[in-house]
Every structure is written in structure tokens, then in C-alpha cells.
Amino acid sequence: MKKFYFILIWALIFSVSMQAQTTGKDARMEWWRAARFGMFIHWGVYAQWGGVYHGHQQARGGAEWIMNRSKIPVTEYQERAKSFNPVNYNPDAIVKMAKDAGMKYIIITSKHHDGFALFKSDASKWNVVDATKYGKDLLEPLAEACRKYGMKLGFYYSQAQDWNNPGGSVARKEMREGWPNPDSAKIDAYTAAHKGHWDPLQETKTFDEYIDGVAVPQVKEILTKYGDIAVLWWDTPTNMTDAAALKFQEVLKLQPGIITNDRLKRPNFPGDTKTPEQKIPTQAELDGQDWETCMTMNGSWGYKSWDHNWKSTESLVRNLVDIASKGGNYLLNIGPKEDGSVPAESIERLAQIGNWMKVNGNAIYATKASPLPDLDWGRCTMKRAGKNTQLNLFVFNWPANGKLVVPAIANKAIEARLIATGKKLTVKNENGSIVIVLPSAAPDKIASLIQLTVTGEIANVNIKGTKK
Ligand code: GLC
């Protein structure tokens, strides 16, 4: 009998703590889940090179990898950084641009793999204040502008890879991914023998000395000097250890509400969010976890002077709709130039996305994933409307016969409204579907929104025991 009560009490304690954890996480994630759309900023001294090394266009990868892919010696890279002077950096304009585009949070690379800190750091002289002509902290005014516009701010931090602070790890890349260096064979042999490092200056300290002397202190700095930090975005856990990961987790306690991603150390430090990169998961790939697709507007995260392969506004908006229809977030990137200005192509696309979001944003923010099967004409998000349900139908392909069929739904149709015009549309239930009669032309070529209200709750065909 005693044993029975003992087990019962333990089971109770366990479920209460699990409940506390879940509600704690749900509370922490609430703003993030409602936000759906954020700005990623990849910026640093790699923008000086713009994806070109001594006239050679970098053969592979984002321009933020120029130092590694082109095997630029530490002294040469740091020498050039001395002239870094982004006089056209305007954080107020950047935050306002993000806000006007409908974005709810910003994540900037406080330190990328090249180890260059965009903030004043006492842990390493390789930072914007001590190592460049500009000599001022770049994160402080951005944090201020975020507070001014009510924008959540997060930091990307390359916790493991660091190509300038000795001891940092390096993901090995072959010379051919940079430029046709006559010494390629010798260099590839060297990097193979030196865990990817290509310069002896990178190996004068151990990884643990780097973690304890630079990385952990710097994460402490960015989590204590700039007010509320909403997200810590780790990246590439090359040679990460559990011991190092635990040290970072300890520092995170400085910001109890902070959200982290799944790139601190895999697989045993999953963080809060999954981070598919440059791709949108299919419905089948979703497993109920919070996720965020990060994507570039052209082919590079960092500024690449010769990459003009810009995605259209239409595809960027439809990506956002597709992602929201599957219950995820979209982190869309900009890569400022070395002078701090933002490429015109990015400014133009963000403004156009903003125009679309002004009309349709409420059908993106704080919505749930679509309960319907895949739709050949577009996507759907869902929102409760009292005891009924509102389906936000985004039409990409306007049906030629003027009839929009919403399949596999038994709920009674109450109302359908075309948001662009505000007009009510004729709607009826028919053979287990709902049919909406449309005007001949689509009001918006990118995606026209129809809000359909139906009775009660909708059985979600896509749920596999998820919470969404
Ligand atoms: C990849 C790139 C890295 C970039 C990151 C953003 O890992 O290599 O440079 O910061 O994606 O998701």
C-alpha cells in the first residue's frame, strides 16, 4: 500500500512539473507563434569583400563565408577590416522598414563565423569598436530603434565556428569552393590536417580556451548590454561539446523569456524552434514542433555584389502564406553593404510585401495552421471566431469557372467575404465541400484573401497529435 501511494505522489509531481514546463514554454512562445514574420540581418566586415577576393568571385556559398572559402589569411582579413566605416548605417530606417513590411522581430548576426563582433567586447579586440575605423557599437542603436518601434530583437551568435579568435572551430571547405588558387593542393592538405583551419594563427589556443575566454563571455555581453533580447539564434555547432553547450545554457538564464533554436548542439540540445534553411517543409515533414524557415532574398546571406538572382515579391509573399498555412514562421534576410546601406532590391521587395500585409496581415498573424488538405488553388490559415471558425483562404490561382471549392469540410458555411473589396460572396455547402462564387477577376495577382466563416470547430486533417 505504502509503495502505491509513493508511486502516485511521484506521478503527480512529475505531471505537475511537465504541465509547468509546457505552460511555461507556451507562455514564452506566445508572441513568437503569433508573429509569423521576422527579419534576418547578415552583416559584418565580410560585406567589404562582397563575395569577391582579389577579383575572383567566390565559387560557392554565401558571401559571409568569403574568408573560409577563399582562405584569406587572418592578418589580411583583419587589415582590411580596419577601413570598415559604415557611415550610411541607419538602424532607425532599417527597423522602420521591417515594421512597415509587417515583420514583428529582427535577428541580427551579432557575431558570424568570421568571429567579428558587431558590438564592443571586452573578451576580444576583434570587434567593431576596437578593430575598425567606425569605432562604434552597432547593436546599441539598433536595440534603441527596436524599443522605439516596439520590435522584438534577437541575436544570431556563431557559438562554435570562429575563424579569427584562436581556438574557434572551422567547418572545412576545399579550396575549389573559393577561387582557383595555384596552391590549392597544399592548402587542402593543410586544412585536412588542421581540422579545417588554414592559418596557424587560428590554432594558438584550444577550443575550450576559446569557449571560456571569448564565446561564453561574449554571449553574456550581448544578453546584458542591450535590454530585452527575445531570441538567441545559434548556428553550425561544429565540434561543439556538451560541456560547452551547458555553459551557454547557463548564461541564457540572464534572459528567462528568451527563445532559442535547434543549432546549439545536436541532437541533445533541441532548443525551442526548428530551423529549416532556404526551404519550406511539406505538411508531411511537420512534427508538431515550432519551426521557422530562414531564407535569403537572393542567393546569399551576406552582401554579395554580383548576386542579382533576386526572388520576386510574389514568391516571397506566397512563401510567407505557405509557411503560415503550415503553422511556421518566416525569417527573411537582408544583407547590408559595407557602408551600411541596404540593397535597393531588398528595400523594394520589403515595401511591396508591406503593401500586401497592410490588407492581409491579420490573416497571417496569430493564426493556426490550415485544417484542410492541400489546396490546388492556394493556401489557408485558421482563426477561432467565438464558437465558430474563420478560414482565411489565400487564392494564388483564380479559378477560371468563378467557383472556389473548399474540400473536405462538413461545417455549415455562414459567410464568405473578399477582403480586398469588403464584398460578401455567395457561398453554399455542396457534397461535403463549400463552394464560393467569385467575381471574374482576382483583386490581387499575388494572393487574394477570402475569409470564410463556418459553424463550430473544424477537424484538422493534418494533425498528427500536434498542439497547433
Ligand atoms: C547557413 C550559412 C550561414 C548562415 C545560416 C543562416 O548555415 O552557412 O552562413 O548564417 O545558414 O541560416
Boltz pocket constraint, residues with backbone or C-beta under 6 A from the ligand:
constraints:
  - pocket:
      binder: B
      contacts: [[A, 62], [A, 64], [A, 65], [A, 235], [A, 236], [A, 277], [A, 294], [A, 301]]
      max_distance: 6.0
